[in-house]
Amino acid sequence: MRLLGFAGGVVALAAILSAIVKFVGWHCHLFGVLLAESDPMTTTNVTRPWWDRITPRAGVRVQMFSAALLWFVGMSFLLVRGVLFVEVPGPSSHFSYWIVPIAIVAIVIGIIKARYILIRYADKAVARIRKRGHACYFGFFAPTSWLFILVMMGGGIMLRHSALVNFVWGRVFLSMLYIAVGTGLAIADRIFWISALRS
């Protein structure tokens, strides 16, 4: 079941990326930026490797918006899940009053994580996208970053289906973890949005 859940998560990520491509393509077309626009400073289709020719190419703005949207989707999912973990199970399910202290602690942890880890990572990702210029669309994140995303998705699926959800302390831990990571992503995601709007 966990394997099926992980596969479902991968399929969901692919669907999200497809939606991002369509949304960003429409947005950039509105501003006169075409996904298929040729870059006169790059090599021609004849000299490019075959694997580079079959992949969609995009400019810096498209890649920036895609990175920002992907982080926004991940952040939204984590925050919603984090809040739902505080729900008290039972016939008359309700939200626990512990949501306030849990949220405060988690937000503080998220701010610290954003300050010392995620903002630095976002700055490096923005610099990498600008250096790449008009290039393969799916390369707006490095291969290691995509692998990390898949690992995080798999870990999240396993945690949601673990025995932790059956205990109060386990749900508190998961809630703090999800809200902390979601808060960190929300703070650092502004780096992508600002860079996308200024591109």
TORTORFI-63393 format. One line per field, with one value per atom (N, C-alpha, C, CB): atom name; residue in one letter; residue number from 0; z, y, x. Coordinates in pm, whole numbers. Each point is the difference from the previous one (the first is absolute). Glycine has a CB too. Example, Ala and Ser with C-alpha at 12.3 -4.5 7.8 and 13.67 -1.06 7.14 Angstrom:
residues 2
site <- N	CA	C	CB	N	CA	C	CB
code <- A	A	A	A	S	S	S	S
pos <- 0	0	0	0	1	1	1	1
zz <- 780	0	0	125	-197	6	73	-215
yy <- -569	119	120	-117	222	119	109	-63
xx <- 1319	-89	90	-189	154	82	-77	118
This chain:
residues 199
site <- N	CA	C	CB	N	CA	C	CB	N	CA	C	CB	N	CA	C	CB	N	CA	C	CB	N	CA	C	CB	N	CA	C	CB	N	CA	C	CB	N	CA	C	CB	N	CA	C	CB	N	CA	C	CB	N	CA	C	CB	N	CA	C	CB	N	CA	C	CB	N	CA	C	CB	N	CA	C	CB	N	CA	C	CB	N	CA	C	CB	N	CA	C	CB	N	CA	C	CB	N	CA	C	CB	N	CA	C	CB	N	CA	C	CB	N	CA	C	CB	N	CA	C	CB	N	CA	C	CB	N	CA	C	CB	N	CA	C	CB	N	CA	C	CB	N	CA	C	CB	N	CA	C	CB	N	CA	C	CB	N	CA	C	CB	N	CA	C	CB	N	CA	C	CB	N	CA	C	CB	N	CA	C	CB	N	CA	C	CB	N	CA	C	CB	N	CA	C	CB	N	CA	C	CB	N	CA	C	CB	N	CA	C	CB	N	CA	C	CB	N	CA	C	CB	N	CA	C	CB	N	CA	C	CB	N	CA	C	CB	N	CA	C	CB	N	CA	C	CB	N	CA	C	CB	N	CA	C	CB	N	CA	C	CB	N	CA	C	CB	N	CA	C	CB	N	CA	C	CB	N	CA	C	CB	N	CA	C	CB	N	CA	C	CB	N	CA	C	CB	N	CA	C	CB	N	CA	C	CB	N	CA	C	CB	N	CA	C	CB	N	CA	C	CB	N	CA	C	CB	N	CA	C	CB	N	CA	C	CB	N	CA	C	CB	N	CA	C	CB	N	CA	C	CB	N	CA	C	CB	N	CA	C	CB	N	CA	C	CB	N	CA	C	CB	N	CA	C	CB	N	CA	C	CB	N	CA	C	CB	N	CA	C	CB	N	CA	C	CB	N	CA	C	CB	N	CA	C	CB	N	CA	C	CB	N	CA	C	CB	N	CA	C	CB	N	CA	C	CB	N	CA	C	CB	N	CA	C	CB	N	CA	C	CB	N	CA	C	CB	N	CA	C	CB	N	CA	C	CB	N	CA	C	CB	N	CA	C	CB	N	CA	C	CB	N	CA	C	CB	N	CA	C	CB	N	CA	C	CB	N	CA	C	CB	N	CA	C	CB	N	CA	C	CB	N	CA	C	CB	N	CA	C	CB	N	CA	C	CB	N	CA	C	CB	N	CA	C	CB	N	CA	C	CB	N	CA	C	CB	N	CA	C	CB	N	CA	C	CB	N	CA	C	CB	N	CA	C	CB	N	CA	C	CB	N	CA	C	CB	N	CA	C	CB	N	CA	C	CB	N	CA	C	CB	N	CA	C	CB	N	CA	C	CB	N	CA	C	CB	N	CA	C	CB	N	CA	C	CB	N	CA	C	CB	N	CA	C	CB	N	CA	C	CB	N	CA	C	CB	N	CA	C	CB	N	CA	C	CB	N	CA	C	CB	N	CA	C	CB	N	CA	C	CB	N	CA	C	CB	N	CA	C	CB	N	CA	C	CB	N	CA	C	CB	N	CA	C	CB	N	CA	C	CB	N	CA	C	CB	N	CA	C	CB	N	CA	C	CB	N	CA	C	CB	N	CA	C	CB	N	CA	C	CB	N	CA	C	CB	N	CA	C	CB	N	CA	C	CB	N	CA	C	CB	N	CA	C	CB	N	CA	C	CB	N	CA	C	CB	N	CA	C	CB	N	CA	C	CB	N	CA	C	CB	N	CA	C	CB	N	CA	C	CB	N	CA	C	CB	N	CA	C	CB	N	CA	C	CB	N	CA	C	CB	N	CA	C	CB	N	CA	C	CB	N	CA	C	CB	N	CA	C	CB	N	CA	C	CB	N	CA	C	CB	N	CA	C	CB	N	CA	C	CB	N	CA	C	CB	N	CA	C	CB	N	CA	C	CB	N	CA	C	CB	N	CA	C	CB	N	CA	C	CB	N	CA	C	CB	N	CA	C	CB	N	CA	C	CB	N	CA	C	CB	N	CA	C	CB	N	CA	C	CB	N	CA	C	CB	N	CA	C	CB	N	CA	C	CB	N	CA	C	CB	N	CA	C	CB	N	CA	C	CB	N	CA	C	CB	N	CA	C	CB	N	CA	C	CB	N	CA	C	CB	N	CA	C	CB	N	CA	C	CB	N	CA	C	CB	N	CA	C	CB	N	CA	C	CB	N	CA	C	CB	N	CA	C	CB	N	CA	C	CB	N	CA	C	CB	N	CA	C	CB
code <- M	M	M	M	R	R	R	R	L	L	L	L	L	L	L	L	G	G	G	G	F	F	F	F	A	A	A	A	G	G	G	G	G	G	G	G	V	V	V	V	V	V	V	V	A	A	A	A	L	L	L	L	A	A	A	A	A	A	A	A	I	I	I	I	L	L	L	L	S	S	S	S	A	A	A	A	I	I	I	I	V	V	V	V	K	K	K	K	F	F	F	F	V	V	V	V	G	G	G	G	W	W	W	W	H	H	H	H	C	C	C	C	H	H	H	H	L	L	L	L	F	F	F	F	G	G	G	G	V	V	V	V	L	L	L	L	L	L	L	L	A	A	A	A	E	E	E	E	S	S	S	S	D	D	D	D	P	P	P	P	M	M	M	M	T	T	T	T	T	T	T	T	T	T	T	T	N	N	N	N	V	V	V	V	T	T	T	T	R	R	R	R	P	P	P	P	W	W	W	W	W	W	W	W	D	D	D	D	R	R	R	R	I	I	I	I	T	T	T	T	P	P	P	P	R	R	R	R	A	A	A	A	G	G	G	G	V	V	V	V	R	R	R	R	V	V	V	V	Q	Q	Q	Q	M	M	M	M	F	F	F	F	S	S	S	S	A	A	A	A	A	A	A	A	L	L	L	L	L	L	L	L	W	W	W	W	F	F	F	F	V	V	V	V	G	G	G	G	M	M	M	M	S	S	S	S	F	F	F	F	L	L	L	L	L	L	L	L	V	V	V	V	R	R	R	R	G	G	G	G	V	V	V	V	L	L	L	L	F	F	F	F	V	V	V	V	E	E	E	E	V	V	V	V	P	P	P	P	G	G	G	G	P	P	P	P	S	S	S	S	S	S	S	S	H	H	H	H	F	F	F	F	S	S	S	S	Y	Y	Y	Y	W	W	W	W	I	I	I	I	V	V	V	V	P	P	P	P	I	I	I	I	A	A	A	A	I	I	I	I	V	V	V	V	A	A	A	A	I	I	I	I	V	V	V	V	I	I	I	I	G	G	G	G	I	I	I	I	I	I	I	I	K	K	K	K	A	A	A	A	R	R	R	R	Y	Y	Y	Y	I	I	I	I	L	L	L	L	I	I	I	I	R	R	R	R	Y	Y	Y	Y	A	A	A	A	D	D	D	D	K	K	K	K	A	A	A	A	V	V	V	V	A	A	A	A	R	R	R	R	I	I	I	I	R	R	R	R	K	K	K	K	R	R	R	R	G	G	G	G	H	H	H	H	A	A	A	A	C	C	C	C	Y	Y	Y	Y	F	F	F	F	G	G	G	G	F	F	F	F	F	F	F	F	A	A	A	A	P	P	P	P	T	T	T	T	S	S	S	S	W	W	W	W	L	L	L	L	F	F	F	F	I	I	I	I	L	L	L	L	V	V	V	V	M	M	M	M	M	M	M	M	G	G	G	G	G	G	G	G	G	G	G	G	I	I	I	I	M	M	M	M	L	L	L	L	R	R	R	R	H	H	H	H	S	S	S	S	A	A	A	A	L	L	L	L	V	V	V	V	N	N	N	N	F	F	F	F	V	V	V	V	W	W	W	W	G	G	G	G	R	R	R	R	V	V	V	V	F	F	F	F	L	L	L	L	S	S	S	S	M	M	M	M	L	L	L	L	Y	Y	Y	Y	I	I	I	I	A	A	A	A	V	V	V	V	G	G	G	G	T	T	T	T	G	G	G	G	L	L	L	L	A	A	A	A	I	I	I	I	A	A	A	A	D	D	D	D	R	R	R	R	I	I	I	I	F	F	F	F	W	W	W	W	I	I	I	I	S	S	S	S	A	A	A	A	L	L	L	L	R	R	R	R	S	S	S	S
pos <- 0	0	0	0	1	1	1	1	2	2	2	2	3	3	3	3	4	4	4	4	5	5	5	5	6	6	6	6	7	7	7	7	8	8	8	8	9	9	9	9	10	10	10	10	11	11	11	11	12	12	12	12	13	13	13	13	14	14	14	14	15	15	15	15	16	16	16	16	17	17	17	17	18	18	18	18	19	19	19	19	20	20	20	20	21	21	21	21	22	22	22	22	23	23	23	23	24	24	24	24	25	25	25	25	26	26	26	26	27	27	27	27	28	28	28	28	29	29	29	29	30	30	30	30	31	31	31	31	32	32	32	32	33	33	33	33	34	34	34	34	35	35	35	35	36	36	36	36	37	37	37	37	38	38	38	38	39	39	39	39	40	40	40	40	41	41	41	41	42	42	42	42	43	43	43	43	44	44	44	44	45	45	45	45	46	46	46	46	47	47	47	47	48	48	48	48	49	49	49	49	50	50	50	50	51	51	51	51	52	52	52	52	53	53	53	53	54	54	54	54	55	55	55	55	56	56	56	56	57	57	57	57	58	58	58	58	59	59	59	59	60	60	60	60	61	61	61	61	62	62	62	62	63	63	63	63	64	64	64	64	65	65	65	65	66	66	66	66	67	67	67	67	68	68	68	68	69	69	69	69	70	70	70	70	71	71	71	71	72	72	72	72	73	73	73	73	74	74	74	74	75	75	75	75	76	76	76	76	77	77	77	77	78	78	78	78	79	79	79	79	80	80	80	80	81	81	81	81	82	82	82	82	83	83	83	83	84	84	84	84	85	85	85	85	86	86	86	86	87	87	87	87	88	88	88	88	89	89	89	89	90	90	90	90	91	91	91	91	92	92	92	92	93	93	93	93	94	94	94	94	95	95	95	95	96	96	96	96	97	97	97	97	98	98	98	98	99	99	99	99	100	100	100	100	101	101	101	101	102	102	102	102	103	103	103	103	104	104	104	104	105	105	105	105	106	106	106	106	107	107	107	107	108	108	108	108	109	109	109	109	110	110	110	110	111	111	111	111	112	112	112	112	113	113	113	113	114	114	114	114	115	115	115	115	116	116	116	116	117	117	117	117	118	118	118	118	119	119	119	119	120	120	120	120	121	121	121	121	122	122	122	122	123	123	123	123	124	124	124	124	125	125	125	125	126	126	126	126	127	127	127	127	128	128	128	128	129	129	129	129	130	130	130	130	131	131	131	131	132	132	132	132	133	133	133	133	134	134	134	134	135	135	135	135	136	136	136	136	137	137	137	137	138	138	138	138	139	139	139	139	140	140	140	140	141	141	141	141	142	142	142	142	143	143	143	143	144	144	144	144	145	145	145	145	146	146	146	146	147	147	147	147	148	148	148	148	149	149	149	149	150	150	150	150	151	151	151	151	152	152	152	152	153	153	153	153	154	154	154	154	155	155	155	155	156	156	156	156	157	157	157	157	158	158	158	158	159	159	159	159	160	160	160	160	161	161	161	161	162	162	162	162	163	163	163	163	164	164	164	164	165	165	165	165	166	166	166	166	167	167	167	167	168	168	168	168	169	169	169	169	170	170	170	170	171	171	171	171	172	172	172	172	173	173	173	173	174	174	174	174	175	175	175	175	176	176	176	176	177	177	177	177	178	178	178	178	179	179	179	179	180	180	180	180	181	181	181	181	182	182	182	182	183	183	183	183	184	184	184	184	185	185	185	185	186	186	186	186	187	187	187	187	188	188	188	188	189	189	189	189	190	190	190	190	191	191	191	191	192	192	192	192	193	193	193	193	194	194	194	194	195	195	195	195	196	196	196	196	197	197	197	197	198	198	198	198
zz <- 0	0	0	121	-45	1	-136	241	-310	-134	-96	44	-31	-85	33	-16	145	40	-54	202	-200	-54	-150	180	-251	-144	-29	-32	116	-18	21	74	21	23	-119	241	-304	-118	-114	70	-89	-104	29	-39	167	38	-31	181	-154	-30	-149	200	-281	-145	-47	-23	83	-36	39	29	87	45	-96	239	-279	-93	-134	113	-158	-126	11	-49	163	20	6	122	-60	7	-138	224	-309	-137	-73	-4	16	-70	53	-41	175	60	-35	186	-169	-27	-148	196	-281	-143	-37	-39	100	-28	53	11	110	61	-83	227	-269	-75	-141	136	-192	-130	11	-67	180	23	0	132	-85	5	-120	249	-347	-121	11	-48	147	15	-39	184	-290	-49	50	-202	239	46	-110	161	-283	-110	-69	-31	92	-63	-16	98	-213	-27	61	-212	260	57	-99	236	-298	-100	56	-120	254	59	29	97	-115	26	-130	205	-191	-118	-72	109	-235	-80	32	-181	128	22	-60	3	-107	-67	88	-222	293	81	142	-136	181	135	7	37	77	17	-12	147	-183	-24	126	-178	297	121	36	79	-129	24	-97	84	-204	-100	32	-167	237	25	130	-123	201	123	-23	134	-67	-16	58	10	-77	44	45	-156	251	55	42	77	-71	41	151	-208	253	143	77	-54	-1	71	20	-95	-8	10	108	-243	243	100	141	-172	188	131	50	-56	-31	39	34	-146	72	24	136	-247	279	131	112	-104	85	102	21	-61	-48	9	65	-202	167	58	151	-216	261	144	66	-40	-31	56	19	-111	14	11	117	-249	259	110	135	-152	161	123	42	-57	-38	30	50	-174	108	39	142	-240	272	131	111	-109	85	103	27	-68	-39	19	74	-210	170	69	145	-216	240	137	91	-90	39	80	21	-91	-12	11	98	-235	256	94	144	-154	181	135	27	-5	-99	17	90	-226	323	93	-65	198	-217	-65	88	-125	61	75	-67	208	-153	-61	-9	90	11	-2	-15	146	-262	-23	10	-147	211	13	11	111	-132	8	146	-228	262	137	27	-1	128	40	-5	145	-163	-8	-130	145	-238	-130	14	-105	204	16	45	57	55	38	-101	237	-299	-102	-116	68	-112	-113	33	-74	195	39	-3	143	-81	2	-141	229	-308	-136	-87	24	-9	-80	35	-13	143	42	-62	216	-213	-61	-150	178	-242	-143	-37	-12	94	-26	8	93	10	15	-119	250	-291	-113	-128	109	-129	-119	0	-9	127	11	-29	169	-120	-10	-108	239	-298	-99	-129	186	-176	-121	-80	118	-52	-74	-78	174	-113	-69	-119	216	-196	-112	-113	160	-125	-101	-77	141	-71	-67	-99	203	-164	-89	-121	196	-173	-110	-99	154	-102	-87	-83	168	-103	-72	-107	205	-175	-97	-120	186	-163	-110	-89	144	-84	-78	-82	174	-117	-72	-117	212	-195	-106	-118	172	-140	-106	-66	-38	-94	-76	-14	-128	202	5	25	84	-62	25	116	-84	60	99	135	-186	185	124	75	-103	47	67	92	-192	220	90	140	-136	168	120	-43	138	-61	-30	20	69	-137	17	146	-225	303	141	76	-11	-33	64	-30	-16	-110	-35	79	-230	247	78	145	-152	205	138	15	27	-127	4	4	-126	42	-1	134	-248	305	131	108	-70	67	98	-16	2	-127	-24	54	-203	174	49	152	-209	270	146	61	-16	-47	49	-8	-69	-40	-15	105	-246	272	101	139	-142	172	132	19	-1	-105	12	19	-142	98	15	109	-240	322	107	125	-95	198	126	78	7	-49	72	5	-71	-35	-6	101	-241	303	96	143	-147	165	133	-1	47	66	10	-20	156	-88	-14	-142	238	-306	-139	-92	46	-24	-84	28	-3	131	33	-72	225	-224	-67	-150	174	-236	-144	-32	-19	105	-23	4	99	2	13	-117	249	-291	-111	-129	110	-141	-124	0	-22	133	5	-4	131	-65	-1	-140	234	-303	-136	-94	41	-26	-84	22	5	121	29	-62	214	-202	-61	-150	183	-248	-145	-38	-15	95	-28	6	92	8	14	-114	249	-281	-103	-140	152	-170	-134	-57	61	25	-49	-87	205	-184	-81	-147	198	-222	-137	-60	58	20	-53	-37	138	-50	-28	-125	247	-256	-117	-127	147	-138	-118	-49	81	10	-38	-53	171	-129	-45	-124	236	-277	-115	-129	118
yy <- -121	121	126	-126	122	116	23	-39	-73	13	63	-200	157	58	148	-226	258	139	85	-73	20	74	21	-96	-10	12	104	-240	241	101	140	-167	181	130	47	-51	-43	34	45	-165	92	36	138	-244	270	131	112	-111	85	100	27	-74	-32	17	83	-220	194	77	147	-206	231	138	72	-70	2	60	31	-124	32	24	123	-246	260	117	127	-141	132	116	44	-74	-25	33	74	-203	154	65	140	-225	239	130	101	-113	73	93	32	-91	-8	26	104	-233	224	100	137	-179	182	127	68	-90	13	59	39	-137	65	38	135	-243	264	126	117	-121	96	104	-5	-7	-73	-6	-88	224	-314	-91	-138	140	-198	-129	-111	112	-222	-114	-55	-54	61	-59	101	-163	276	106	-44	173	-150	-39	102	-116	67	87	12	-66	182	14	-19	153	-147	-13	-144	225	-317	-141	-72	7	-134	-79	-35	-93	52	-35	-141	156	-194	-134	-106	93	-55	-98	-37	90	8	-25	-46	170	-149	-42	-151	221	-284	-145	-36	-11	-115	-41	11	-153	124	8	145	-210	303	141	52	31	-90	45	-43	-7	-107	-52	56	-209	282	56	143	-145	184	137	100	-84	199	102	123	-86	158	117	105	-144	268	110	10	117	-16	17	26	88	-1	33	-122	230	-312	-120	-93	19	-37	-88	55	-75	206	62	-20	169	-144	-19	-147	196	-286	-142	-41	-43	90	-30	59	-5	128	65	-74	219	-260	-72	-137	122	-189	-132	10	-77	174	21	41	65	15	43	-119	224	-313	-121	-86	4	-26	-80	65	-85	216	73	-11	157	-139	-7	-138	173	-276	-138	-27	-73	115	-26	73	-33	158	77	-58	204	-240	-59	-132	110	-195	-128	21	-102	200	25	40	68	14	41	-118	234	-316	-113	-105	41	-51	-98	32	-37	161	38	-35	183	-224	-37	-123	95	-87	-111	-107	155	-279	-104	-47	-71	24	-51	35	19	-67	28	151	-219	293	145	70	-21	3	56	151	-194	249	145	36	16	110	45	23	105	-153	14	143	-241	280	132	9	25	-140	-2	59	-201	232	51	131	-111	194	130	-16	102	-172	-16	-80	13	-112	-79	89	-207	291	87	101	-28	83	99	-62	118	-234	-68	-37	-89	35	-43	119	-192	304	119	52	58	-59	44	-90	89	-220	-94	24	-171	196	26	126	-114	219	124	-25	135	-210	-31	-82	6	-105	-83	83	-199	289	84	91	-7	63	96	-65	126	-246	-61	-107	48	-92	-108	35	-164	185	9	128	-138	250	124	-10	132	-190	-19	-92	34	-140	-92	70	-194	274	71	98	-23	92	92	-74	149	-265	-79	-49	-71	31	-48	113	-171	290	117	31	93	-94	27	-106	110	-234	-109	19	-156	194	21	115	-85	193	113	-38	156	-238	-43	-91	19	-102	-91	76	-178	283	74	-82	127	-113	-74	-144	210	-301	-138	-96	80	-207	-105	42	-178	167	48	-70	51	-183	-76	13	-158	231	20	120	-105	166	115	-39	106	-235	-54	-101	35	-46	-97	-142	167	-267	-139	-45	-48	92	-37	59	-13	131	62	-78	223	-269	-82	-130	100	-161	-122	26	-83	196	36	19	110	-49	18	-134	215	-309	-134	-72	-12	27	-63	60	-43	176	66	-42	195	-209	-46	-141	146	-233	-137	-6	-78	160	4	52	35	66	54	-102	225	-301	-102	-109	47	-87	-103	50	-93	219	54	7	132	-92	10	-136	204	-310	-134	-80	6	60	-68	-5	76	-143	-14	131	-239	339	127	66	30	-50	66	-57	46	-159	-64	50	-200	285	51	153	-202	258	145	65	-24	-29	58	-12	-55	-56	-18	102	-241	270	98	141	-146	172	130	16	-2	-104	4	24	-155	81	16	140	-246	295	133	106	-74	66	96	-12	-9	-114	-22	61	-210	181	49	152	-217	273	144	72	-33	-23	61	3	-79	-34	-6	89	-235	232	84	148	-178	218	140	41	-18	-70	29	17	-126	39	11	129	-250	288	121	124	-109	113	115	6	-10	-104	-3	10	-136	100	1	140	-202	302	138	34	65	-135	23	-32	-54	-57	-38	97	-239	279	89	136	-120	174	130	-9	55	-162	-16	-19	-100	27	-23	131	-234	315	126	102	-44	32	94	-49	74	-198	-55	68	-221
xx <- 82	-82	86	-179	290	88	62	47	-13	58	-100	145	-272	-104	-20	-112	121	-14	112	-116	240	114	-16	147	-192	-23	-107	66	-169	-104	53	-168	260	61	82	5	67	80	-91	176	-288	-95	-60	-52	24	-56	101	-139	267	103	7	130	-140	2	-120	121	-237	-120	16	-140	201	22	94	-36	143	95	-66	185	-272	-71	-89	5	-73	-85	83	-165	283	88	43	80	-45	42	-110	147	-272	-111	-26	-100	100	-28	107	-119	245	109	8	126	-154	-1	-103	78	-197	-104	41	-176	231	40	109	-60	160	111	-43	160	-254	-52	-71	-25	-42	-69	98	-176	297	102	95	-15	-22	80	123	-81	83	113	-47	105	-52	-46	90	-95	33	78	89	-182	134	76	89	-182	200	79	145	-152	208	137	95	-70	182	100	114	-65	88	103	140	-151	166	132	36	-27	-69	28	27	-144	178	30	-129	205	-197	-117	-42	71	-191	-51	91	-229	303	86	118	-69	124	119	-33	118	-243	-36	-17	-111	145	-20	-147	202	-231	-137	-85	81	-20	-80	-34	108	-27	-28	-106	235	-239	-97	-142	181	-197	-135	-61	65	14	-53	-50	156	-264	-51	99	-237	250	92	-78	178	-124	-69	101	-190	143	84	10	-62	135	25	-129	228	-316	-124	-88	11	-22	-83	54	-61	192	61	-17	166	-155	-19	-143	177	-276	-140	-28	-66	127	-22	55	10	110	59	-85	228	-275	-82	-132	104	-167	-128	18	-81	190	24	19	104	-27	18	-131	239	-320	-128	-93	27	-31	-84	46	-43	174	53	-27	177	-160	-25	-147	187	-277	-144	-39	-43	95	-31	48	17	106	58	-76	223	-259	-70	-140	128	-199	-133	9	-79	172	20	38	70	17	44	-115	220	-311	-115	-95	20	-39	-93	50	-72	203	53	-41	192	-231	-40	-146	169	-240	-140	-10	-58	-30	-19	-87	24	28	-80	-115	204	-307	-114	-130	131	-245	-131	-28	-83	125	-22	135	-208	269	133	-2	54	47	12	147	-228	257	138	39	-19	137	48	45	69	-81	48	153	-202	267	146	51	0	-89	43	77	-198	160	66	146	-222	250	141	81	-72	8	71	38	-126	31	27	110	-238	237	101	140	-170	184	131	43	-49	-44	33	40	-159	89	33	139	-244	278	134	106	-94	70	95	9	-51	-65	-1	76	-218	206	74	150	-191	233	143	51	-25	-54	40	9	-107	11	3	122	-250	279	111	134	-132	155	132	14	23	-135	8	-73	16	-148	-82	23	-167	188	24	131	-127	228	128	-18	124	-203	-24	-75	-4	-97	-77	89	-208	296	93	89	-2	52	84	-80	140	-266	-84	-29	-103	77	-25	125	-166	281	125	24	95	-130	19	-91	64	-190	-94	47	-189	234	49	123	-90	175	120	-35	130	-235	-41	-60	-42	-36	-65	-109	210	-223	-101	47	-71	10	50	-115	223	-189	-100	-91	160	-292	-96	16	-157	166	2	132	-160	254	126	2	105	-223	2	41	-178	169	62	106	-212	317	106	-53	177	-116	-44	-2	91	7	2	-119	251	-295	-117	-127	112	-127	-116	1	-2	121	11	-39	181	-138	-34	-152	226	-290	-144	-72	25	21	-61	19	40	79	28	-89	238	-253	-86	-146	158	-203	-136	-20	-14	110	-9	3	110	-23	6	-129	245	-305	-125	-113	76	-80	-104	16	-10	135	25	-38	184	-154	-34	-151	213	-285	-146	-66	8	59	-56	69	-60	139	72	-86	219	-166	-73	-5	68	7	1	-138	237	-315	-131	-97	39	-5	-89	22	-3	104	31	-5	144	-183	-11	136	-194	297	134	51	46	-85	42	-63	29	-157	-69	53	-206	242	59	134	-116	197	130	-17	93	-184	-23	-53	-44	-45	-54	109	-218	305	110	95	-20	50	91	-54	80	-205	-60	-14	-123	77	-18	135	-213	314	133	59	34	-39	54	-81	83	-216	-85	26	-172	193	31	133	-129	230	129	-9	107	-184	-18	-73	-5	-95	-77	90	-207	296	88	102	-29	89	104	-57	139	-266	-60	-8	-131	133	-8	121	-131	243	120	-31	150	-219	-35	-101	44	-146	-102	59	-172	254	63	88	-4	82	88	-80	174	-287	-84	-62	-49	1	-63	100	-174	298	103	76	23	-50	73	-42	20
